[in-house]
Amino acid sequence: MGKVLLLLTSQPPKGGDIFASLLPFILLIGAFYFFILRPANKQRKQLQQLINNLKSGDRVITTGGIYGVVTAVKEKSVILKIADNVKIEVSKNAIAGLQQGSQPPITGK
């Protein structure tokens, strides 16, 4: 009988410290925000600003990998010159960024 009583009284108190058990999850969510979500939001804002500031003559690359020079900017699209006498119209959302300075000029060869 003494052993049964000892087992019942040796259990930890119910409730415990809930903050201590949730602390790892809170830290994980904080790390996720600072290492993944915050930089992605910053990059998305920079790309949107770039798209809003496009002008004729800008050298861009599309998400499909097409290099071109902006010849006209419309409300929701841009006209790109991709070769001599070749122009295409693409959505502004298809612009991935500006070309780096190392790209050769576009020619029809």
C-alpha positions in Angstrom: 0.0 0.0 0.0 2.8 2.4 0.7 4.2 2.0 -2.8 0.9 2.9 -4.4 0.7 6.0 -2.3 4.2 7.0 -3.2 3.5 6.7 -6.9 0.4 8.9 -6.7 2.2 11.6 -4.8 5.4 11.6 -7.0 3.5 12.9 -10.2 4.4 16.4 -11.3 1.9 19.1 -10.6 -0.6 19.6 -13.4 -0.5 22.8 -15.6 3.3 23.4 -15.4 4.9 26.4 -17.1 3.2 26.7 -20.5 5.6 29.5 -21.6 8.6 27.3 -21.2 7.1 24.6 -23.4 6.1 27.1 -26.1 9.4 29.0 -26.2 11.1 26.8 -28.8 8.1 27.3 -31.2 8.1 31.1 -30.6 11.8 31.2 -31.4 11.4 29.1 -34.5 8.6 31.4 -35.8 10.8 34.4 -35.1 13.8 32.9 -36.9 11.5 32.0 -39.9 10.3 35.6 -40.1 13.7 37.2 -39.9 15.6 34.8 -42.2 12.9 34.1 -44.9 9.8 36.3 -44.9 11.4 39.7 -44.2 14.1 39.4 -47.0 11.5 38.1 -49.5 9.2 41.0 -48.8 12.1 43.5 -49.2 13.1 41.9 -52.5 9.5 41.9 -53.7 9.1 45.7 -52.9 12.4 46.5 -54.8 11.2 44.6 -57.9 7.8 46.3 -57.8 9.6 49.7 -57.5 11.8 48.8 -60.5 8.8 47.8 -62.6 7.0 51.0 -61.7 10.0 53.1 -62.8 10.6 51.3 -66.1 11.3 53.7 -69.0 12.1 53.5 -72.7 15.7 52.4 -73.2 16.0 50.2 -70.1 17.6 46.8 -70.7 15.6 44.1 -68.9 15.3 40.4 -68.6 12.0 38.6 -68.3 11.1 35.7 -66.1 11.2 33.5 -69.2 14.8 34.5 -69.8 14.3 36.9 -72.7 16.7 39.8 -72.8 15.4 43.0 -74.4 15.3 46.8 -74.5 12.1 48.6 -73.4 10.8 50.6 -76.3 7.4 51.6 -74.8 5.7 51.3 -71.5 1.9 50.8 -71.3 -0.4 50.6 -68.2 0.0 46.8 -67.7 2.6 45.8 -70.2 5.8 46.8 -71.9 7.1 46.5 -75.5 10.5 44.9 -75.7 12.9 45.0 -78.7 14.6 41.6 -78.6 16.4 41.8 -82.0 16.4 44.1 -85.1 12.8 44.5 -86.3 11.5 42.2 -83.6 9.4 43.6 -80.8 7.2 41.7 -78.3 4.7 42.8 -75.7 5.0 41.3 -72.3 3.2 41.9 -69.0 5.0 44.1 -66.5 4.8 41.2 -64.1 7.0 39.2 -66.4 10.0 41.5 -65.8 12.5 39.8 -63.6 15.0 42.7 -63.4 17.4 45.0 -65.2 20.2 43.5 -67.2 23.7 43.6 -65.9 26.2 45.8 -67.7 28.1 42.8 -69.1 25.5 41.9 -71.7 26.4 42.7 -75.3 24.1 45.0 -77.3 21.1 43.4 -79.0 21.8 42.9 -82.8 20.0 41.0 -85.5 23.0 38.7 -86.3 
